[in-house]
Amino acid sequence: MGMGTRNVDARLAASIGQLEEPVIPDFQALQDVPKGGVLFALPALLVTGLLKYSENFFKLSKGYYGLDSLLIILAFIALVRVKSIESLRYSAPGEWGKLIGLDRIPEVRTLRSKIKQLTQDEGPQQWSEALCKEWMQSAPEQASILYIDGHVRVYNGQQTKLPRHHVARQKLCLRATTDYWVNAMDGQPFMVINKAVDPGMIKVIENDILPQLEKRLPTFVNAEELKSDPLLHRFTLVCDRESYSPPFFKRMKAQRVACLTYHKYPGENWPEEEFLPYAVTLSSGEQTQLNLAERGHCLSNGLWVREIRKLSQKGHQTSIIGTDYRSEMIPLAVAMFARWSQENFFKYCREHFGLDKLVDYCIEPVSESVKVVNPEYRRLDSQIRSSQGKLNRLLARFATLTLDAPIEPDKVEPFLQKKTICQEEIEAFQVQIKTLKEKRKQTPHYLKVKDLPEEEQFQQLSTKSKHFIDTIKMIAYRAETAMANLLRETLSRPDEVRSLLRAIYSSEADLIPDHEQGTLTVKLHHLANRSYDVAIQKLCDELNSTETKFPRTNLRMIFKLGSK
């Protein structure tokens, strides 16, 4: 039955299908429970929605573990920085079991089978959609400005040959998939969409993200307000330069969606006299001064947009364009520069939540209607680029060929011969490039997946299990962020707040259940740095005010700080 097993009767009953209900958590009085501090995160996890709606979208067959126990343990392992389910092989299952009131957690093989069972249908997608709607409706001030960016997830396995993507952080083209994330200004995630074949940000926004936002976003302005003010928008999308497209901006404006991005072709610098200093408060709460200026700008398709520029101390001008015609200049500038919070989210989650880790090793077919770049077109395009580069170098060399010496027959002849050879090479490359361009013109740029040559066929990585685990990681990140917001003001160095939370999650704690009083006391051991005691005590007070009960028990959780 595995290491740490104590409840033998229930496990035997579960093994033969005689256990009608999952085992109810039964906490024992224990001291020095490893990672017991992660229980401090349970109230935040429950408020964030870990168990909300789960019964509506997931069904487990009869067994020893309940759905709530599985979801809680998956959230706990994310918070204590166990990067993958496979890593649980090297952890004591009995110690983990103490955190959820059971004798032990499932073996990795069992846990994988449970996840597979939960992700057979559209449950993970529907659960994520319900949570996204809940988050947006409960915090409309966060949902009014949304940040969209693609995160390239590199795949180094051998199960399938995924299409290559440019990985900016490594400056390489590698086999990968792209996840498009939608975040709030402070980096908190709302939703994610996976694309094995990346059609580009603009198509993903119009075909995938916008239809879902229409169903989930709260109503910021009513129909009468929109009708009376043709320049009023419903909400704002903030993206990087990949979204720069005048036709796209025009289509979004027609749908009353404002866009904010960097200008891809800013042109000449503006006179520095136009810039004025403004005191601003950034999304992080930091107060600073920005030198800003604003003009109207007409794009190539005749669409008028606002252009805001920031002047750095070194004289560099950063150009922002937007179709938000009603907001003040300073909030728009702050919103654009807050885009780095999304980049910080990617970096933090890669490092601490294993964002790029595989959940399983399953693959599934790609929709046959999906279009990809024709391999033959890509090969011809690569040859043209290579030949064009060589031609440019030859032209540069040809331009530098000059005769500086006196005009004498013995020096003129070698010079003319060298120049003739160079000219012949140039003409040969020009003919070659012209021929390649004709071939490329006759070659279809895109092919459907089903029409690819057999050696170029590929499948995509499993998406449902990845979406399920990504949703749990989103919940864990949002819960950690909520706790960080509680603690930030109590620390002399607010940037250490997440480090403190990681230390709390990994610390030992004593568990003291009192079934007569209906309480479960979690007593966290003092951390190495006692200066954190004030912050932790405030956290305990806030958590105790929630009067959280451990799921499927009548035990009200009490959080304390103290040594043995």
N, C-alpha and C positions, 0 to 999 in steps of 0.2 A: 504493500500500500504506500510505500514511500517513507522517507525520513520525516519525522515530526508527527506522524499520525497518532491520534489519541482516540478519536471518535470512531472506533472500529465498527460498531453496530450500524451506525448511519451510513458509513461507507459501503458496507456489505449490502445493505438494503438498496443503496443507489446503484450498485453494480449489477443488480438483478432486476432493476426497474420497479422496486417496491417502495421507493421513497417518494411520497406524493408531493411534498413541499421541500424546497431547499432548506438546509440547516440554518436555524436562526442564530445570529451571532451571540456568543456567550463569553463575555470577558472574564478573565481571571485576574486576581491581584498579582501583579508582576513588577519587578524592579529592573532597571537598566535595560529596557527594551531597545535594541538598536533601531535607529531611525524613528523612534517614537515621536519625535518632534513633528513629523509630517502630519500627525493628527491635528496639529494647529491649523492646517490648511483646509480641513474638512468643512467648516462652516462656509468658507469662501467658495469652495467647490460646489456645494449644494446651492448656494445663492446664485452662482453663475449658471447653473442648469445641468449639472452632471447627471442627475437622476430625473430631471424634468423631461417629460414626453418619452422617456426611454421605453416605458411599458407599452406605449402606443405603436412603436416601430420595431421592437425587437422581441422575439419569442425564443426562449431556451427550452429544449427538451427537459424532461424530468431528470434531476441530478442533484448532486451534493451542493453545488454552488449556485447561489442566486444571481440574478442579473445585476443587482446593486453591488454585490460583493466583487464581481468581476470588473465593473466599471470603476469602483473605488480603487481597487488594487492597480488598475492600469493608469489611473490618474496619479496615484502615489508614486509609482515607479518613474513616471515622467518628472515629478517634482524633485525626487531625490537623485535625478540625473542618471538613471539607468537608461542608457541610450537606445537599447533594443531589447525586445523580449528574449532574444537568445542569451543575453547577458545574465538573465535570471538563473541560468544553469549553475552559476558560480556564487549564488546567494543561498543562505539557509532558508528553506521554505517555511520551516516552523516559526522562525523569527518574523517573517512577513505575515504569517497567519495571525500572530498575536495582535497585529494592527487592525485587523478586521473582525476579531472575535472568533476566529476559527482555529483549528489545530494547525493548519498549514494552507498555503496557497496551491493552486494546481501546478503540476509539472509543466514544463515548457511545451511539451507535445500536446498535453491536454488543453493548455491555454490557447495554443494555435488552433486546435480543432473547435474550441468554443468561438473564437473570433471568426473562423470560417463559417460556422453555423449562423452567426449573427449577421454576416455580410453576404448571404446568398442572394438576397433580393435588393430592392431599392431602399431598404431601411436606413442605411447610413446617410444617403443623400437627403432623404426626407427628414431625418433627425437633425442633420446639420442645417437644413433650411428652416425648420421650426425654431431652432436656437438662434439662428441669425435674425429672424424676424423678431424674436423676443428681445435680443440685445439692442436692435435698432429702435424698437418701439419704446423700450425702457430708457433709452438715452438718445433722444432725438437731436440734442445739441451735438453729439458725436457723429451722428449719421448724416448731418446736413452737408458735411464736406468729407468726401471719400477719396482715399488714395489707392491707386491701382498700379501694380507693377508685377512683372514676371520674374519668377525665381527659377533658374535653370538647375535641375537636379541631375547631376552626372551619374551615369550608370556604367559600372565597370564589369558587370557580369557577362556570362556567356549564353544566357537563355535565349536572347534574341538580339538582332542587330538594329537597334533604334536609329532613327535619323540623327544626323549630327546637328548640334546647336553651338552657337558661339557662346562661350563661357567668359564673360567679361572679367570676372575676378581672377581667372587663370590665363586670360588672353589666348585661348586655344579653342579649336572646334572639336568637340567631343560628343560621343553618343550620350544623349540625355533626353529627359522630358522637361516640359515647362509647366510650372504651377503659377497660375495668376491669382494673386492675393488681393483682397479688398480690406483695407485697414482704416482705422480712425486716425485723427491727427496725432494722438499720443502713441500710435503704433499698435493699439489693440486690434486683433483680427476679427473680421466679421465672417468672411467666407473665402473659399479657395476653389479654383477650377483647374483640373489637370488636363493637359494637352500633350499627348504623345507626339502628335504632328502639330507644330506651332504655326498657325495661320497668320500670326502677327497680332499685336495688341489691339489695333483698331477693330479687326474682325471679331476678336474675342469679346471686346466691350459691347459691340452692337448685337452679336448673335447669342452670347451666353450671359454676360454680366448684367446688361441693362434690362433684359426681360425678367430676370430674377429680382433686381432691385425694385422694379415696378410693383411687384407683388409684396415686398417686404417693408419698404420704407414707409415711415409715417407721413401723413399729409402735412407738409410745411405751409403751403399756400393753397387756398381754395380756387375753384374754377372762376369765380367772379373776379378775384384779384388778378388772375392771369389774363382774363379777358380785358380788364380795364387798363392793364399795364403791359404792353407788348415786349418790354425789355426785362420783365421780371422772370426769374428762373426758379425752378423747384428745388434743385440741389446742385452741388458742384462736384466735378470729377477732377482730381489732381493727378497728373501723370508726368513721366519724363519725356524727353524729346522724341521717343518712339511714337508717341501719339500725335506728333505735329502733322497736321493735314488740314489745309483750308476747307476742302469739301466735307471732311469729318466734322469740323467745328460748325459748319453751316447746318449739317444734318442734326447735330446735337442741339443747336440753337432752335431749330424748328420744333424739337421735342421739349423745349424749355429746360434744357440741361446745360449748365454752364461748364466750360472747360478752362483749366488753368495749367499751363505748361511753360517750359522754357522756349524761347524763340530760337528756331533752328538756323535762321539766316538773319541775324540782328543788324547787319550792315555797319555803317560808320558809327563811331562813338558820338555821343551827344556832348555838347559843351558842358564843362564841369560847373559852370555858373548856374545851370538849371537844377542841380542837385541841392537839396536842403536836408539838414539833419533832423531826424525824428526819433524821439524816445519810444521804444517799442518793448513789449513783453512777449518773449518767444513762447512757443508751446510748452517748453520745459519749465516755464516760470522765470527763466533768467531775463533780467532787464538789461537792455543794451541800446546802442544808438546806431541807426542806419541812415545812410545818405541816399535818398530816394528822389526820383523824378518820374513824371508820367506824361504820356502823349497818347493821342489816338493814332491808330495805324490801320491802313487799308491793305488787306491781304490780296494775293494774286487773283482770287475769285470775286473780288469786290466786297468782301465781308469786312466791316469795321470792327476792330477789337481794341481793347485797352492794352497799351504797352507800358510796363513799369520797369524801371531799371534801378539797380543798386550799384553804387560806386564804392569799390573797396579802397582801403588805404593806399594800395599800390597802384590805383588808377584803373583797375579792371572793371568793366561794366557787365553786369549780369542782366540779361533781358528776359522779362516774363511777359507773356501775352495771355489774355483771358477774355471770355465772353460774359463775365459777370459785370453788368453795367450799373449795378445798384450799390454794391458794397464800397466802403471806403478803401483808399489806396493801402493804408498800413495793414489792415487785416488780410488783404489779398497777398501782400508781400510775405507776411508771417506765415500764411497758409502754404505758400509755395516752398519756402525754405524749411518748413516742417516736414517736407517729404523725406528728409534724412531719417526721421523716426521710423519709417518703414524699412529703410536700409539697415538701421540698427536692429530692428526686429528680426530680419533675416539672419544677420550675423549672430545675434544672441541665440536664436533658436537652432541654428546650425551647431553652435558650440555647446549649448546646454540641453537642448531638447531632442537632439538627433534628428533634425528636420529632414536630412537627406538619407536617413537609414531606410533600408528595405523592411517592410513589414512581413512579407513572405516571398517565396520564390516562384509564385504562380505567374503565368502569362495568359493573355486572352486576345482574341482576334480584334483587329482594328476594323472599324466600319468600312465596307468596301467603297462607299461613296466619298470617303475622305480623299482629298487631292494632295499629292506631294510633288516636289520638284522632280522633273524627269531626269533620271541619272545621265542620259545622253546629253541633255541640255546643259546640265551642270559640268560635264566633262568638256564640252565645247567651250563653254563660258570660261572655264579655268584655263584652257589653252589660249583663248583670246587674251585674257588678262596677262598670262605669262609672256606671250609674244609681244603684247603692247608694252610691257615693261622693258623687254629687251630692245624694242624699237626706240623707246624714249632714251635709253642709255646710248644707243648708237647715234641718234640725232644730236644728243648733247656732245658726244665725242666729235662728231662731224663738225659741229659749230666751233669747236676749239682748235681744229686743224688750221693753223696759219703758218705762213712762211715768214719767219722773222729774219732769216739770214739774207745776205745779198743775193740777187737773182743770178744764179750761175747754173749752167746745164747739169753739172754733177749733183747739185742739191735740189734742183727743181724736179727732175725725173722721179726720184724716190718719193718726194712729197706728193706729186700727182698720182703716182701709183698707189700710195697709201690712201689717198682721198678717193680714188676710183674704187678700190676694194671696199671701202666703207660705204660708198654710195650704192654699190651692188648689193651689199648685205641689207641696206635699208630698203631698197626696192624689193628684195626677196621677202623680207618680213611684211612689207605693205601688201604684197600679193597674197601671202599666206593668211594674213589677218582678214583681208577681203573675202577670201574663200571660206574661212572659218565662220565669218559673220553670215555669209549666205546660207551655210549649212545650219547655223543656229536659228536663222530666221525661219527655215523650213521645218525645224524641230519643235514639237509642242513643248511649251514651257512646263506645264503641269500634266500629271497623269493620275488617274484614280488608282488606289492601292491595288485593286484587283487586276489592273492592266500592267503592273510592274513586271519586269523580267523575273523569272523564278529565283535567280540568285540575289535579287534585290528585295524580295518579299520579307516582311517583318511582322511581328506581333507586338502588342503593347504590354507593359507591366500591369499587374492586377491593380485596378483602380478602387474597387469597393472597400477592400481591407485598408488600403492606404487612406482613403477618405475617412473611414471610421477612426483610425488612430490619429489622423490629423485633427479631427474634431475634438478628440480627448485632449490633445496637446494644446489646442486653442483654449479649451476650458481651463486647463492647468495654467497657461500663460495669463489668462485674464484673472484667474483667482490670485496668482502671485502678484499681478499688478495692483489688484484691489488692496492686498495686504501691504504692498509697498507704499501705496498712497496714504495708508493709515500711519505708517512708521516714519515717513520721510521728514516730517516736521520735527520729530523728536531727536534726530541725529544731527550732530555738528557737521558731519560730512554726508549730505543727502545722497551723493552718488554711491555710497556704500550700502544702500538699503537692500538691494537684491543679494549682495554678498552675505548680509546678515540673515536674510530669509533662507538662503541655501544652507547656512550654518545651523539654523533652527531645524530645518527639515532633516538634516543628517544627524542631529544630536540624539542622545539617549533620553528616555523619559520613563517615569514610573506610571503604571496604570493601576488605578485604585477604584474598582467598581463597588458601589453600595446599592444592592438590589432593594433593600428596604426603603431607602430614601429616593431611589430611582435616579442615581447619579453615576457618572463615570468621570473620575478626576484624572486628568493628564498632567503630571507634574514634570515639567521640563528641567533638566539639569542645567546648572549655570554654564554659560559658554566660557571660553578661554579668556575673552576680554570682558571684564565685569562692567565696563562702561556702557555696555549694551543693556544692562538690567532695567534701566528706566524705560527704554523703548519697548522691551519685551513685556514689562509690567503693563504698559499702556495697551499693548496688543492683547494681553490676557483680559483686561477689563472690557475691551471692545468685543472680543469673542464671547465672553461670558454674557454680555448684554443680549446676544442673539438667542440665547437659550436653545441652542441646537441639540436635537436628539439624534443619537446614532441611528441610522436607518434600520428599520425592522426591530427596534428595541424601544423600551420606555426609558432609556438612560439619557438623562440630560447631561451634556458634556460640560465639565468645569475645567478651566485651564489655569494652571498655576506655574510659578517659577520657584524653584528651590532645590537644595541639595538633599541627599538622602538623610 
